[in-house]
Amino acid sequence: MTGCEVRDDGSAYLVRPSEPSGAAVLFLHWFDPPEVNSDRTEFLAEAVRLAGRGVRSLLPQQAFPWSGDPVGDDRDRATIETELTRLGAALDTLAAGPGVDRIAVVGHDYGAMYGAVLAARDPRVRALAALAPDASWSTWFQAFWLTLPDPDPYAALFADLEPVDAVGRVAADRPVLLQFADDDFYVPEAVRDRFREAAPTATTTVHPKAGHRLDLAALTVRTRWLAEVLRLP
């Protein structure tokens, strides 16, 4: 095991291993405001452990919908695109690290949805781990913020931006890990089935009674998968 340096500029953690392996991970956190780790701290312990195997990690604080609510029109799509631009810049920062030649994205919940679209657009992402994503942007916006009387026109705004389609594009030529729980209130079986259909080559795990947070068993699977796809020592 090697040591690491953790830097926090208030907008992101950068975890730098003392003995870099050339591997890097962009970690994108979940949205669950009652939880204390519904921010860039969610994956910090995981990133520090991976630094012991030479992995450089960046853990940015995300903005939408963490610091701004959906409004129910095309401004929400524009805000998602703005967030994707910010995450693209974070990927630039990660890729600029000394010796970095292989990058994975790990995301949870909305972080997984952003990560899927980012990976589909950027070939520098060599692998994607998506934890408990929803298939469509509009579903949770509609259910927990908007309750629009006719949700169809709003859903149509995201037709070419949907996470499930992005996962399918990534899985066509890169490793993808999809992690779910069998008792996740937010991600029912029908949504899991949509991802399986879109990405039949992905490695999909469904963890018993792990909830939307997922659990240690999921972490263990993810650590082994990252070690394989990033060729960690």
C-alpha positions, 0 to 999 in steps of 0.5 A, a space after each residue: 500500500 502506498 500513501 496519498 495526498 488529499 487536496 480540497 479546494 472547496 469545489 472538489 477533492 483531488 486524491 493523489 497517490 504517492 506512487 501513481 499507476 497511471 489509472 484515474 477515477 472521476 467519482 460523481 456523488 448521489 443526491 439524498 439531502 438528508 444524508 451527510 454524504 450527499 456531496 463530494 465526500 461520498 466516495 472519499 474513503 473509496 478514493 483514498 483506498 484506491 490511492 493505495 493502489 496508485 489511483 488518482 481520483 477527482 471528486 467534484 461537488 455537483 450542482 444540479 439538482 443539489 443547489 437548484 431545483 428543476 423548474 419543469 421546462 427546457 431550462 432543466 435540459 440546459 442546466 444539465 448540459 451546463 453541469 456536463 460541461 463542468 464535469 467535462 472540465 473535471 475530466 480534463 483536470 484528471 486526465 492532465 495528471 502525470 502519467 494518467 493513461 486510463 480513466 474510469 467514471 464511478 457515479 451513484 444516483 444522479 451522479 451515475 446518470 451524469 457519468 453515463 452521458 459524460 462517458 458516452 460523449 468522451 472516449 477518454 473514459 475507458 470504463 463506467 460504473 453506474 450505481 442505482 441510476 434512473 433511466 430517464 432524467 424526467 422521472 425523478 424530477 417529475 415525481 419529487 419536484 414538479 408533478 406536471 399534469 402532462 409529463 410527456 412534453 417535458 420528458 421529450 426534452 431529454 429524448 437524446 440525453 437519456 442515461 439508459 441510452 448513454 449506458 448502451 452506447 458506452 457498453 457497446 465498446 467499453 466495460 460497464 458495471 451496473 449496480 442495483 439493489 432488489 429493494 430500491 424504492 427509487 429504482 424498481 425492477 422495470 428500470 433495471 430491466 431497461 438497463 439490461 436491455 440497453 446494455 446486455 454486455 454490461 456486468 450487472 449486479 443486484 444486491 439483496 436488501 442493499 437499498 438505494 445507498 447500496 452496501 459493502 458487498 457492492 463496494 467489494 464487487 466494484 473494487 474488484 471490477 475497477 482493479 481489473 478494468 484499470 489494470 491495478 497492481 
